[in-house]
């Protein structure tokens, strides 16, 4: 797959802007694979200067460098990172507009943050974009608007409900993990543009841990969407009959008090 003639496609990948680790082997796989027929840039946020201009195959990392103190979560950190990254991407695309070496395609890895930037970049450059749906966004938005969440998360969820359909309608194509993923925005106009590509879990990063401990493991967040509360409740019902088993929950949780209380020690 390439342009007519010998010129490879030039693609701009816009990540979500939380962080980008170009040295991660799993993160490099798609770019090294696509380097067989394309070239381009990967936009993201980095916390180490050595990754500025870093090459992954034929893709160059064009990332906003931020000090490590701005990493992680939090209202102030998140706002600074989101605004800084948005301005960085749009300014970079604006400069590309006046370059002879323009992009043939823009790829957004989610339909909200990077999807909105891809939509604006597409209008700025007159370049088509595609968007990836890599999660159950509308189930997550239901939780963000729930009473257990802050007013800020509820506001963000309402904005997302307006922006995600606009991004989906404007995209040239949409990548899904499974057919029913679009949920309430699965209109004929949007559905006809979708393609399903499964994303297997890379197991090479898992290492055996010599231990006699037996446990059930839950990784990652958002906690309510993954059912951490249900898992704790279920485990409490069986734990007295299985004293040699434990429940491990590992990952970031900004308000763990409810889960700690539910675990009951």
N, C-alpha and C positions, 0 to 999 in steps of 0.2 A: 504494500500500500504506500504509494508516494504520489507526488504531483507528476503531471505529464513531463516527460523528459527525465533528466537525471537528478534534479533538485529534490532533496528530501523535504518532507513536511517539517515546518517549524511550529512547535506547540508550546503554549504557555500554560503551565500547571499552577493553579492557585490553591494553596492549602488553606486550612481553617485559620492559621495564624496563631495558634496556641504555642507551638514549638515545632521545630524541624530538626531532626538528627540525621544529617546526611551520611554519617558513618555507619548507621544501622544497616546490616546486611539485608534484612527483610524489606526495608524501605527502598533499597537500591534496586531490587529485582525488577519492578515494572519499567524503570527508566533504562536499565541496561538492556532489557528485552526490546524496548521500543527504539533503542539506538540503532537497531538494524535497518530501520526504514525512516527514522525521523530524528530531529534534533530540537533544541529549544531551551527553555528556562523553567526553573522551579522556584516559585515564590513562597516564602515562609518567614518564620521568626526564628533566629538562632541566638544562643547565649555565649558562643565562643567565636571570636573573630577569625579563627583559622578556617572556618567553614565559608567565609565570604569568598565567592568566586569558585568554590569547590566544584569539581566536575564529577558527575555520576554518568558514566558512559559518555554520551554526546550531549548531555543536559547540564547546564550550568546553574548553580544555586545562586539566585538573586534574593538574598534574604535581608530583612531588617535586623540589625544587631541591637540587642538590648542587654543591659547588665543583668546578671543573674538575680539581683534583688527584685526585679520585676517579673520573675518567673512565678509559677504556681497560680493560685486562685485568689479571689478577693475583689471587692468592688473597685477600688482604686487601681490596683494592678491590671485588672481585666479591662477597665475603661481606657487606661493609657495604652495598653497593648493593642486593643481593638482600633482605637482612633489612629495610633501611629502606623499600624500595619495597613489600614485602609488607605491612608494618605500615601504611604510608601508605594503600594501597588498601583494606585491610580496615577501617581506622578510618573512611575516607571512606564506605564502603558502610554501615557501622554507623550513621553519622549520617544517611544517606539513609533508613534504615529508619524513622526517627521523623519523616520529612518527608512532607508531603502530595504533593510532586512526586517520586514514585518512578519507578524505571526499569521499562519494559515488557520489556526484553530486555538481556542481557549478551552481549558478543561478545569472545571470546579469540582472539588472533592466532596462538597456538601451543598444542599440547595438553599441554605440560609446565609451564613457568613461569606464563604467564598463564592457561593452562587450569586449573591447580590453584587459582589465585586466583578464577577465574570459578566453579568448582565450589563453593568455600567461600562466595563472595558469593551464589550462587544459593540455597544453603541458608539463608543469613542473611536474605535478602530475600523468599524464596519466589518468585523471578523465574526464568524459564527462561533458559538460555544456549545459545549455539552456539559451535562451535570451528572454527578453520581449521587445516588441515594444509598447510603451505607448504614441505615438504621431505621427504626420505626419512629419517625419524627413526630407523627401526630399522637401516638400513644404517650410519648415523652412530653408533648405540649399539654396534654390533658393533666399530667402530673404537675407541670410547672404552674398551671392555673389553679391547682387545688388549694385547699385551705392550709395544707402543711407547708406551703411555699411562701416566700416573701412577695411583697407587692412588686418588687423589681423583677423577679422571675415571672410573675404573672403578666407584667407589662411586656417583657421580652417575648413571652409566648404569644401574646396578641399581635405583636408586630410580625412575628414569624408566620403566623397564620395568614397574614396578608401578603407577605413577600414571597413565601415558598411557591404558591400557585403562579404568581407573576413570573418567577424564574423558570418554572416548569413550562409555561406556555411559550416563553421566548426562546428556550433552548432548542438547538437543532436536533439533539437526541438526548435520551435519558437512560442512564445505566442503573438497573435495579439488581437486588440480590434475590428477590422472589416476586412473583407476579402480582400479589395483592398488596405490595408495599406502599402504593400511592394512597391508599385509604380514601378519604373523602374527596380528593382532587382527581380521582380516576375518571375524568371525562373522556369522551371519544377523542377530542382534540389532543389531549395530553397522552392518553394511553397508546395511541398509534405510533408515538415516537419512542417507545420504551424498548429496551433490550435487556434480557436477564443474563447476568454473568455471576456465577457463584464465586465466593471468596473463601477458599479453604483456610482453616487456621494453620499457620506455620508452626509445626511441632519441633523444628530443629533447635529452637531457643530453649526448650524445656530440658532440664537435666535431672536425672534420678537423684533423690536425696536419701542416703542411707539412714533409715529410722524405723523403729518398731511402732511408732505412733500411727494410729488409724484415725483418719479424719475425713470429713466432708468439706470441700473447698468451694468458696464463692469468690470470684475476682471482679473488681471494677465497680463502676457506678454508671448511671444513676440507680440508686439503691432500690427505690420503690418499683421502678420499671423492671429491674432484675428479680424482684420478689424477695429481697432480703428479709423483710418483715414476715412474710409467709414461711420462709425457710426457718427462721428462728422459732416461730410458733410451732411448726411441725417437729423440729428437733427436740423442743422441750417436752413434747408428748411421748417421745420414744427414748429420751436420754437415760431415764432411770433403768430401762431394760438393757441398755448398751453402755455400761459405764466405761468401757475401754475405748469408746469412740468420742471424738471431739468435733466441734464445728469451728472452722476457720473462715473468717471473712476478711479479705485483704483489699485495700484500695482507699482512695480519697473519699472522705465523707465530711462535709462542712459542719453538719449538726448531728453528731452521733448519739446524743443523749437519749433519744427515743429508742434506738436500737439497744443501747446498753441497758436501759430499763426493761425492755422486752426480754432480753436475755436472762434477767433475774439472777445474775451471778453465775 
